[in-house]
Amino acid sequence: MPSKTILLVDDSPTQVKAMQTALHGRGYQLMIATDGEEAMAKVFSQKPDMVLLDVVLPKKNGFQVCRQLKTAPETKHTKVIIITSKNHDSDRFWGLKQGADEFLTKPFDPEELLALIGRHL
């Protein structure tokens, strides 16, 4: 079975490293984008199976990226997990309203992240 591809979208090298560490050795192909526009370009050109998406990003925020992915016919089935430090109920509500499949707050528990990924891939 070919490995699943996950796009990590975060402008913090520390957070990218934390996600890479959590996913290391799990058989996933990882790609990285550091802003919303780069994330959109990579999703449309490389068709990852899942996007782990920060909200606070340069150029285009994660809510905008999620909404665009979930409304475009060619990417609407791409799984999106929002991972953000925005931890208010309204942020969670808004993220899920944009079409996110899951919403996880930072700092995240690596085991919880892996469980959410496993649920959707």
C-alpha positions as CSV (number, residue, x, y, z in Angstrom):
1,M,0.0,0.0,0.0
2,P,1.5,3.4,-0.9
3,S,2.2,5.7,2.0
4,K,-0.1,8.6,2.7
5,T,1.1,12.1,2.2
6,I,0.6,14.8,4.8
7,L,1.3,18.5,4.3
8,L,2.5,20.3,7.4
9,V,1.5,24.0,7.3
10,D,3.0,26.2,10.0
11,D,5.3,29.3,10.0
12,S,7.0,28.2,13.2
13,P,10.0,25.9,12.6
14,T,9.6,24.7,16.2
15,Q,6.0,23.6,15.5
16,V,7.0,22.0,12.2
17,K,9.7,20.0,14.0
18,A,7.2,18.9,16.7
19,M,4.9,17.6,14.0
20,Q,7.7,15.9,12.1
21,T,8.9,14.3,15.4
22,A,5.4,13.0,16.2
23,L,5.0,11.5,12.7
24,H,8.6,10.2,12.3
25,G,8.8,6.5,11.5
26,R,5.1,6.2,10.9
27,G,5.4,5.7,7.2
28,Y,3.9,9.0,6.1
29,Q,5.4,11.1,3.3
30,L,5.7,14.7,4.7
31,M,5.7,18.0,2.9
32,I,6.0,21.5,4.4
33,A,4.5,24.8,3.7
34,T,5.2,28.0,5.7
35,D,2.3,30.2,4.6
36,G,-1.3,29.9,3.4
37,E,-0.5,30.6,-0.3
38,E,2.3,28.0,-0.4
39,A,-0.1,25.5,1.3
40,M,-2.8,26.1,-1.4
41,A,-0.2,25.7,-4.2
42,K,1.1,22.4,-2.8
43,V,-2.3,21.0,-2.2
44,F,-3.4,21.7,-5.8
45,S,-0.1,20.5,-7.3
46,Q,0.8,17.5,-5.1
47,K,-2.6,16.3,-3.8
48,P,-1.7,15.3,-0.2
49,D,-4.1,13.0,1.6
50,M,-4.1,15.3,4.6
51,V,-3.2,18.8,5.7
52,L,-2.1,19.7,9.2
53,L,-2.9,23.4,9.2
54,D,-2.0,26.2,11.6
55,V,-4.5,29.2,11.7
56,V,-2.1,32.1,12.2
57,L,-0.1,32.2,8.9
58,P,1.4,34.8,6.6
59,K,-0.4,35.6,3.3
60,K,-3.6,33.6,4.0
61,N,-4.8,32.3,7.3
62,G,-5.6,28.7,8.1
63,F,-9.4,29.3,8.2
64,Q,-9.2,30.8,4.7
65,V,-7.1,27.9,3.4
66,C,-9.4,25.3,4.9
67,R,-12.5,27.0,3.5
68,Q,-11.0,27.2,0.0
69,L,-9.8,23.5,0.1
70,K,-13.2,22.3,1.3
71,T,-15.2,24.2,-1.3
72,A,-13.0,23.4,-4.3
73,P,-14.3,20.2,-6.1
74,E,-10.8,18.8,-6.6
75,T,-9.7,19.2,-3.0
76,K,-13.0,18.9,-1.0
77,H,-12.1,15.3,0.1
78,T,-8.7,16.3,1.4
79,K,-8.6,15.7,5.2
80,V,-7.8,18.9,7.2
81,I,-6.8,19.0,10.8
82,I,-6.4,22.5,12.2
83,I,-3.6,22.6,14.8
84,T,-3.5,26.0,16.5
85,S,-2.8,27.9,19.7
86,K,-6.2,29.6,19.3
87,N,-8.1,27.7,21.9
88,H,-11.4,29.4,22.4
89,D,-14.7,27.6,21.7
90,S,-15.4,30.2,19.0
91,D,-12.1,29.3,17.3
92,R,-13.0,25.6,17.3
93,F,-16.5,26.4,16.1
94,W,-15.2,28.6,13.3
95,G,-12.6,26.0,12.2
96,L,-15.1,23.2,12.0
97,K,-17.5,25.5,10.2
98,Q,-14.8,26.1,7.6
99,G,-14.8,22.4,6.9
100,A,-12.0,21.2,9.1
101,D,-12.2,17.5,9.9
102,E,-10.6,18.0,13.3
103,F,-9.4,20.8,15.6
104,L,-6.4,20.4,17.9
105,T,-4.9,23.0,20.1
106,K,-1.2,23.6,20.7
107,P,0.8,22.4,22.5
108,F,-0.6,19.1,21.1
109,D,-0.2,15.6,22.5
110,P,1.6,13.6,19.9
111,E,-0.5,10.5,20.7
112,E,-3.7,12.5,20.2
113,L,-2.4,13.8,16.9
114,L,-1.6,10.3,15.7
115,A,-5.0,9.1,16.8
116,L,-6.8,11.9,14.8
117,I,-4.6,11.2,11.7
118,G,-5.3,7.4,12.0
119,R,-9.1,8.1,12.2
120,H,-9.0,9.9,8.9
121,L,-6.3,8.1,7.0
